[in-house]
Amino acid sequence: MKSTVYDYNKAKCLLYRQVFQTREGQAVLTDILNDLNFFALPEEAEPGQVELRNFATRLLFKLGITTMDNRSKVIEALLSVPLPENTMKELDDYGR
């Protein structure tokens, strides 16, 4: 059977997911995304940090998370995250 680029990318995606699906893997992924400034506000980025954030987005794509087919699922998941108690204060402080 002849392998295709699709087969290779799917296998790579499944491998990435296998690595990060454990509790320890999720902790490592969170640390990597933090180091890549994924959770930071873009306007607070220093020179060079935008490129790091772009790499974080690419990593999520390789995990099959930020694909076009998953857009609505990602939005639903993001909106299901509960608001921390200090969120409104943080938003007020950000707007100043």
Beta strands, then each sheet from edge to edge (+ up, - down):
end
